[in-house]
Structures are given as C-alpha cells and as structure tokens.
Amino acid sequence: MKTSLEEALFLASPRLSPRATPLLSVLIHGSVIALWFVLFGRAFFLHGVLAWSAGIAYIFYDTALLAFVTVKSFSMLRAVEAPETKGPKVTLGVIVAAYNEANVLPDTLQALLDQTDGPDEIIIADDGSVDSTGVLLAERYRIAPAPDGQISRPSLIYPNLRWLRVVHGGKARALNAAITSVSSDALMTVDADTLLAPDACRAMRRAFAAEPELVAAAGILTPLCGKTTEGWFLQWFQTYEYIRNFVSRYAWMRAESLLLVSGAFACFRREPLLQVGGFDPECLVEDYELIHRLRRFAVDHGRKWTVRVIGSAQAFTDAPSTLASFLRQRRRWFAGFLQTQYWNRDMTGDRRYGKVGWLMMPMKAIDTVQPIYGLTAFALLVAFLFTGNFRTFGPAFALTVGKIAIDLAFHLWSIHLYRRWTRNAMTSSYGMAILAAFAEPFTFQLLRHTGAALGWVQFIRGRRTWGIQHRAGLLGQRRATRPVE
C-alpha cells in the first residue's frame, strides 16, 4: 500500500500523471532542434560570415540572456535582508543527506552545531552507508542506532541531532524518509560535503518568517576543489560560474520565474513539500524537478507560492576537482534537466503558469540544445581556420572577440553585484575574473558543453547512475585550517 507521500507524488508529478502536450509546446521544442539543422547546414552552402550562422545564433541568444539578467539584477544594488518579524518563530529542521561521507561529515555537522541561531532538529539521512559513518555517529556523537527506516533517539551530546538510516536507494528516498520524520515548519537540505556559514540558518529563518508564501529558497554556494593543479583550474572557473549563476537566479527571481535551487543547500516549507510528494527518486536532479512540481501545484490549486534566493544564507560546497568527476557531474545535471523538461513539456508556452510558462519554459527549451550550438560553433570555427576559409573565419572570430568583451563586462558587473548583495568580497577577484573571461570560451565553456552533450547521451539511453564523486575540496579546506584528527 502506498504511503501518503507516494500518493501525493503520484497526483502532483507529471511523470506519474502525465498531461497532454499542447501543440505550442511541440512547435517550440521542435523548432529549436530544426533550427540547428538549418543553421548547421548553412556552413556547407553559404560563404562569408553567414556560413557561421550556428555561431551567430549562439552568440545572439547568450548575449540576450546576459542583457536580461543585467536589467533584472539592477535592484540587487539595494537588496536588503528580510527584517525581523514579531510573529511566531519559524522552526527549522536540517536534513543532511549522506552516503559514505564519514570523512567530511564531522565538518558539516560542526558547522551546523556552531550556528548563531541553530536548527531545532538535525537529521542525518544516511542512505545505507557502508563506510565508517555508523561508527562515527555512534561513538563520536553518541547516537544509538535504530532499525533501518526508523529515526533514532537524540544524541546524548547534542539533543537536536538524530540519525535516520535507510536501505540504500538514492538521495531522494533518504530525504523523503527524513521529511516524514520531522515536524519543523521549514526544512533545510544540506549535503554532507557542504559547510554552512555561521549565520546561514538565521538567514533562512528570517526569510521564511518574513514571507508566509515562500515555499523554497536557495542559499549561496561557493565551490571548493582539491589542492592540485587540476583542482585549482576547475575551482578558478567554477567560482566565477557560480557567481554568475547566482546573480542570474536573482534576476529570474525578480521575474517571478526562478526554477532552480541547489539541493546541496536549500530550504523548503514542510507542508507544501508534503503536498507535492517530496523528492522524486527517479529524477537525476531531484531539487530542480521539485520546484517545477511546486510551481505546477500552486497554479493548479490557486496558491501564491514564491521561490527565492537568499543572499545572506551562504555556504561552501565540495566541487569536482578532476576533469573526469566534473564531466560526470555535468552529465548528470544536464540529463536531469532534460528529464525535467520532458516531463513538464506541457507547461511550455502555457500562460496559465505565468512567466514560468510563457518565458522561462520556452527559454529552457532553447537551453536543451544550446550546448550543441556552442560545440558546433567552435568546431566550425576550427574547421574554417584549418581549411583556409579566412573569408568566414575572420568575421566569425571577430564576433567571438566581441562576445568575449561582452562576457568580460558581465563578469565584472556580476562580481560587483554579488559583493554588494552577499557582503562577501573574500571569494572573488576582479583580476582573476578578467583572466577567466578571456580563457573560458576556449577551455571551461567547452568542458561544460561536452558534459551537457554526454548528458544528452545519458538521457537518451535512460541511465540513472550518478557515478562516484571523490571529496577533495572539503578535505583540503580542513587540512588548510586545522590538523587532521
């Protein structure tokens, strides 16, 4: 017999209860794919810069996005933290998703225990770990293990800390088990490789107390990579990628269309989370898919739910430190994005869903093929160069240089906004951002697009494996700040 959470998921999920796909959605998704074939084919029949039409389309679309984000993010210059409220205090529970994370779990827990306004509950959602996680929790934190699927009694040392071990079935199932085991008004999800800033919980409490209709909020993440040449390279680019992405999330929030929160550090109001069935275990990016379901449920049931990104809620998170792990991560992210777009295809172009339907979802339809456009543009540029077709290569390269100049301006603008918004100037550098702007189009951007192309392969093949990620950034941070225990 299904549990109530499973029943709610069945009713709210377009994967389990699919809707008819409107003709407009078919036309939008079909046209972005058909357009690629047309623009790519022009390379073999036209001469001059128009032979590089795929690259022109890629530059035009990306530049239009940057212009949109720039306009919508101006208000970030005067963004202020949610005020203190005089009403009842919002209770906060934290669910730490963990699978074989004994090496980094003590750091994550210590950051939670050191919060200036600590959570009422901390639940270790142990997804059937087979490393020393159980020994760590039993001996260091004095938590008596309970049978699988049952939540433990509180730690003898920390009364708000408990352990919930489930049979290994993936992060979403572990989170769902924890959701039904806590009673707090708001639930924060924190990955076991994520270190919260001391006032992160306080910032989330304030946000949810100030806005009763707030159902989901994203915290700000800064990536940490291993202390190797490869790790340094990836951290350099990912740092500025994360900054741009969070500024973009703010812009989409202002446009009432934000769909992306990071499950590594996010917060949800518990009752709406239960109403839509929690996290979907079949999705590779369960946090992203959940926001679509919340948006859909709000429209279907006449709710005024909102989704926010909270600049004062900050954390460090372990990021891929090797090329292989980076490509695995981006492959999974993009395959999960494609899953979610496919399941929610009926929302594309549907004005019932407001700006999410007529603006964000069509844009996401374009994003399904944007990496293919980017790789095609680069491959054609190289082909024009090595075949001596300078009539095409010259103006195409000039457009590329112009795009780099635009990206540079946006990089610097993003850093300026980010520092004003988060009051954090320690994790960014204008000089390094300038270097990244010049190097990224021919290095990191191609890696991102390659990972996305692999995501297409994974989506088509229907594979749901995540791959093993090795934690190097968080361990390196520990070694840099204190002796290894």
TINUPA-624108 format. One record per residue (C-alpha): residue number from 1; x, y, z. Coordinates in steps of 0.02 Angstrom, whole numbers. Layout:
NUM, X, Y, Z
...
***
This chain:
1, 0, 0, 0
2, 66, 172, -46
3, 113, 296, 87
4, 31, 467, 88
5, 192, 543, 22
6, 193, 423, -125
7, 10, 459, -160
8, 45, 646, -159
9, 190, 620, -280
10, 80, 518, -395
11, -52, 656, -402
12, 71, 801, -420
13, 203, 726, -535
14, 186, 745, -724
15, 300, 593, -738
16, 172, 483, -649
17, 16, 578, -702
18, 64, 650, -872
19, -32, 791, -954
20, -71, 808, -1139
21, 65, 901, -1235
22, -5, 1059, -1317
23, 35, 1094, -1499
24, 125, 1254, -1449
25, 247, 1156, -1341
26, 281, 1035, -1483
27, 314, 1180, -1601
28, 432, 1268, -1478
29, 536, 1113, -1440
30, 535, 1054, -1620
31, 585, 1223, -1691
32, 741, 1241, -1584
33, 803, 1072, -1644
34, 753, 1101, -1826
35, 838, 1271, -1823
36, 1004, 1189, -1776
37, 997, 1077, -1931
38, 959, 1228, -2040
39, 1097, 1336, -1968
40, 1224, 1196, -1968
41, 1182, 1155, -2149
42, 1215, 1335, -2199
43, 1400, 1305, -2166
44, 1406, 1193, -2320
45, 1308, 1304, -2439
46, 1345, 1485, -2393
47, 1502, 1590, -2390
48, 1562, 1729, -2279
49, 1505, 1754, -2101
50, 1330, 1682, -2136
51, 1412, 1512, -2155
52, 1440, 1525, -1968
53, 1255, 1551, -1932
54, 1256, 1422, -1791
55, 1387, 1527, -1703
56, 1292, 1689, -1734
57, 1134, 1613, -1660
58, 1231, 1551, -1509
59, 1309, 1722, -1477
60, 1144, 1813, -1503
61, 1049, 1703, -1381
62, 1182, 1706, -1246
63, 1202, 1894, -1261
64, 1013, 1919, -1249
65, 1014, 1817, -1087
66, 1155, 1923, -1015
67, 1059, 2082, -1059
68, 903, 2015, -974
69, 999, 1968, -816
70, 1087, 2137, -814
71, 924, 2232, -820
72, 836, 2122, -692
73, 983, 2124, -571
74, 996, 2313, -550
75, 887, 2302, -396
76, 1021, 2194, -316
77, 1116, 2356, -281
78, 987, 2397, -148
79, 940, 2220, -96
80, 915, 2207, 92
81, 896, 2061, 210
82, 722, 2010, 268
83, 675, 2108, 426
84, 647, 2027, 593
85, 465, 1981, 620
86, 364, 1991, 780
87, 260, 1836, 744
88, 295, 1657, 800
89, 470, 1598, 764
90, 484, 1481, 616
91, 551, 1313, 675
92, 691, 1246, 567
93, 747, 1068, 535
94, 902, 1020, 439
95, 917, 858, 341
96, 1095, 808, 300
97, 1096, 685, 155
98, 1243, 566, 172
99, 1307, 412, 83
100, 1482, 354, 131
101, 1530, 529, 188
102, 1618, 488, 353
103, 1772, 588, 302
104, 1680, 753, 283
105, 1525, 731, 392
106, 1608, 795, 553
107, 1648, 962, 470
108, 1471, 981, 404
109, 1395, 939, 572
110, 1511, 1055, 666
111, 1461, 1199, 553
112, 1279, 1161, 593
113, 1310, 1146, 780
114, 1404, 1312, 779
115, 1259, 1411, 701
116, 1216, 1577, 784
117, 1032, 1529, 776
118, 1044, 1341, 771
119, 914, 1224, 696
120, 783, 1143, 806
121, 818, 974, 726
122, 964, 898, 632
123, 931, 731, 547
124, 1070, 629, 466
125, 981, 547, 320
126, 1101, 402, 299
127, 1070, 318, 132
128, 1135, 147, 185
129, 1318, 198, 202
130, 1444, 55, 204
131, 1593, 157, 264
132, 1626, 210, 444
133, 1477, 329, 454
134, 1387, 217, 578
135, 1539, 203, 692
136, 1566, 391, 683
137, 1386, 431, 734
138, 1379, 300, 870
139, 1548, 335, 951
140, 1585, 519, 920
141, 1408, 586, 927
142, 1338, 456, 1048
143, 1185, 412, 944
144, 1112, 239, 973
145, 1069, 163, 804
146, 888, 122, 768
147, 823, -10, 646
148, 830, 40, 463
149, 689, 159, 420
150, 664, 216, 599
151, 732, 377, 670
152, 850, 362, 818
153, 836, 439, 989
154, 928, 606, 1007
155, 1116, 610, 1028
156, 1171, 602, 1210
157, 1284, 752, 1175
158, 1179, 856, 1055
159, 992, 844, 1093
160, 938, 910, 923
161, 1041, 782, 825
162, 966, 616, 767
163, 1009, 479, 641
164, 894, 401, 513
165, 969, 255, 417
166, 877, 184, 267
167, 916, 45, 144
168, 1022, 118, 4
169, 904, 185, -129
170, 970, 356, -177
171, 972, 531, -104
172, 788, 571, -142
173, 723, 418, -48
174, 833, 458, 102
175, 770, 638, 103
176, 589, 581, 89
177, 610, 465, 238
178, 677, 611, 340
179, 539, 730, 284
180, 407, 620, 363
181, 509, 602, 522
182, 524, 787, 570
183, 397, 918, 619
184, 483, 1085, 590
185, 396, 1222, 491
186, 541, 1235, 368
187, 663, 1100, 314
188, 838, 1138, 253
189, 928, 1010, 145
190, 1117, 1009, 163
191, 1234, 889, 76
192, 1364, 805, 186
193, 1501, 895, 90
194, 1434, 1071, 123
195, 1492, 1192, 259
196, 1366, 1324, 312
197, 1420, 1498, 361
198, 1384, 1533, 547
199, 1226, 1636, 514
200, 1154, 1532, 370
201, 1013, 1456, 474
202, 968, 1626, 544
203, 955, 1698, 368
204, 839, 1558, 312
205, 729, 1576, 467
206, 710, 1762, 436
207, 665, 1736, 254
208, 529, 1607, 290
209, 461, 1708, 437
210, 450, 1867, 333
211, 358, 1788, 186
212, 223, 1660, 229
213, 202, 1613, 45
214, 386, 1569, 25
215, 396, 1382, -11
216, 575, 1360, -72
217, 735, 1460, -53
218, 910, 1437, -120
219, 1065, 1478, -21
220, 1226, 1545, -96
221, 1362, 1416, -130
222, 1548, 1441, -156
223, 1641, 1292, -232
224, 1792, 1210, -152
225, 1909, 1099, -253
226, 2062, 996, -214
227, 2234, 1072, -194
228, 2302, 1008, -359
229, 2337, 1094, -525
230, 2181, 1015, -598
231, 2080, 1063, -444
232, 2146, 1242, -449
233, 2098, 1257, -633
234, 1920, 1194, -601
235, 1896, 1300, -444
236, 1953, 1455, -536
237, 1820, 1439, -670
238, 1684, 1365, -559
239, 1700, 1509, -435
240, 1651, 1637, -566
241, 1525, 1521, -646
242, 1437, 1505, -476
243, 1440, 1694, -452
244, 1361, 1724, -622
245, 1234, 1587, -593
246, 1175, 1656, -426
247, 1160, 1830, -498
248, 1057, 1752, -638
249, 947, 1663, -511
250, 915, 1829, -427
251, 863, 1902, -596
252, 744, 1758, -630
253, 676, 1776, -454
254, 637, 1957, -493
255, 548, 1895, -649
256, 446, 1775, -541
257, 516, 1629, -640
258, 652, 1551, -532
259, 654, 1362, -554
260, 825, 1315, -487
261, 881, 1291, -308
262, 1034, 1190, -259
263, 990, 1037, -157
264, 1162, 1048, -75
265, 1095, 1199, 20
266, 911, 1241, 5
267, 761, 1266, 118
268, 579, 1216, 95
269, 418, 1245, 191
270, 370, 1073, 254
271, 182, 1070, 219
272, 195, 1115, 34
273, 336, 989, 19
274, 222, 854, 86
275, 79, 911, -25
276, 178, 883, -185
277, 253, 717, -129
278, 430, 763, -80
279, 576, 724, -194
280, 559, 615, -349
281, 679, 466, -336
282, 675, 441, -524
283, 749, 611, -566
284, 936, 640, -578
285, 914, 819, -514
286, 777, 798, -385
287, 794, 977, -319
288, 765, 1056, -490
289, 618, 943, -531
290, 537, 980, -363
291, 525, 1167, -400
292, 429, 1129, -560
293, 308, 1024, -460
294, 285, 1160, -331
295, 253, 1288, -469
296, 129, 1173, -554
297, 38, 1134, -391
298, 25, 1319, -347
299, -62, 1359, -512
300, -175, 1206, -508
301, -233, 1245, -330
302, -234, 1435, -332
303, -86, 1461, -215
304, 28, 1615, -216
305, 187, 1519, -178
306, 354, 1601, -211
307, 533, 1540, -235
308, 681, 1647, -181
309, 870, 1652, -174
310, 936, 1718, -8
311, 1097, 1817, -24
312, 1135, 1815, 163
313, 1125, 1625, 175
314, 1295, 1561, 121
315, 1397, 1402, 120
316, 1549, 1316, 44
317, 1522, 1154, -51
318, 1638, 1021, -119
319, 1652, 1037, -309
320, 1732, 920, -436
321, 1921, 927, -429
322, 1961, 818, -579
323, 1909, 827, -760
324, 1826, 656, -752
325, 1722, 700, -598
326, 1674, 868, -673
327, 1611, 787, -832
328, 1514, 658, -731
329, 1431, 796, -630
330, 1385, 899, -782
331, 1324, 745, -875
332, 1207, 704, -731
333, 1148, 884, -711
334, 1105, 902, -894
335, 1024, 730, -909
336, 916, 775, -758
337, 875, 943, -836
338, 817, 853, -994
339, 712, 732, -891
340, 627, 876, -803
341, 598, 975, -963
342, 522, 822, -1046
343, 407, 779, -901
344, 347, 960, -889
345, 336, 993, -1075
346, 151, 1035, -1062
347, 197, 1193, -963
348, 299, 1264, -1109
349, 205, 1410, -1182
350, 57, 1388, -1064
351, 9, 1560, -997
352, -84, 1483, -851
353, 87, 1464, -770
354, 127, 1648, -790
355, 304, 1696, -836
356, 363, 1520, -796
357, 253, 1456, -938
358, 274, 1588, -1072
359, 452, 1646, -1034
360, 557, 1525, -931
361, 499, 1359, -1003
362, 522, 1413, -1186
363, 694, 1478, -1138
364, 733, 1310, -1060
365, 678, 1228, -1223
366, 816, 1327, -1309
367, 938, 1279, -1171
368, 913, 1095, -1212
369, 1013, 1122, -1372
370, 1119, 1274, -1326
371, 1273, 1167, -1285
372, 1256, 1082, -1454
373, 1253, 1253, -1537
374, 1408, 1302, -1438
375, 1507, 1146, -1485
376, 1452, 1164, -1666
377, 1505, 1346, -1672
378, 1678, 1304, -1604
379, 1701, 1153, -1719
380, 1653, 1257, -1873
381, 1771, 1397, -1820
382, 1915, 1274, -1808
383, 1866, 1195, -1974
384, 1862, 1363, -2062
385, 2035, 1403, -1993
386, 2118, 1240, -2044
387, 2038, 1235, -2216
388, 2099, 1412, -2252
389, 1923, 1484, -2265
390, 1976, 1651, -2194
391, 1831, 1740, -2279
392, 1721, 1655, -2149
393, 1846, 1632, -2009
394, 1895, 1816, -1999
395, 1725, 1894, -1964
396, 1672, 1743, -1860
397, 1825, 1763, -1750
398, 1792, 1950, -1738
399, 1616, 1911, -1674
400, 1693, 1791, -1548
401, 1811, 1927, -1485
402, 1664, 2045, -1470
403, 1570, 1914, -1369
404, 1720, 1893, -1254
405, 1717, 2081, -1223
406, 1532, 2072, -1178
407, 1564, 1923, -1064
408, 1706, 2018, -979
409, 1592, 2165, -941
410, 1459, 2046, -874
411, 1588, 1954, -767
412, 1642, 2115, -684
413, 1464, 2177, -663
414, 1415, 2010, -584
415, 1557, 2018, -459
416, 1512, 2196, -412
417, 1330, 2147, -384
418, 1374, 1987, -294
419, 1485, 2078, -171
420, 1352, 2209, -135
421, 1217, 2077, -118
422, 1307, 1948, -13
423, 1428, 2066, 75
424, 1562, 1941, 31
425, 1718, 2001, -59
426, 1834, 1863, 1
427, 1791, 1730, -129
428, 1810, 1832, -288
429, 1943, 1935, -377
430, 1919, 2058, -518
431, 2090, 2016, -589
432, 2059, 1829, -593
433, 1886, 1860, -667
434, 1964, 1957, -811
435, 2082, 1814, -849
436, 1939, 1689, -838
437, 1835, 1791, -961
438, 1973, 1777, -1093
439, 2013, 1593, -1062
440, 1841, 1521, -1029
441, 1770, 1517, -1208
442, 1910, 1402, -1266
443, 1927, 1295, -1110
444, 1798, 1283, -971
445, 1650, 1327, -1081
446, 1693, 1184, -1199
447, 1705, 1066, -1050
448, 1532, 1120, -990
449, 1459, 1093, -1163
450, 1544, 924, -1176
451, 1469, 871, -1010
452, 1298, 927, -1073
453, 1320, 828, -1234
454, 1359, 675, -1128
455, 1201, 716, -1032
456, 1103, 700, -1194
457, 1177, 527, -1217
458, 1131, 478, -1040
459, 955, 546, -1060
460, 926, 453, -1223
461, 995, 292, -1151
462, 889, 312, -995
463, 1033, 283, -874
464, 1008, 344, -694
465, 1181, 313, -620
466, 1267, 459, -537
467, 1446, 397, -537
468, 1563, 406, -387
469, 1621, 579, -334
470, 1780, 597, -231
471, 1781, 733, -98
472, 1942, 831, -113
473, 1892, 1013, -87
474, 1818, 997, 86
475, 1959, 885, 148
476, 2084, 1010, 80
477, 1994, 1151, 170
478, 2004, 1052, 333
479, 2191, 1021, 312
480, 2220, 1205, 274
481, 2133, 1264, 433
482, 2171, 1134, 567
483, 2262, 970, 596
484, 2185, 810, 535
485, 2105, 716, 678
***
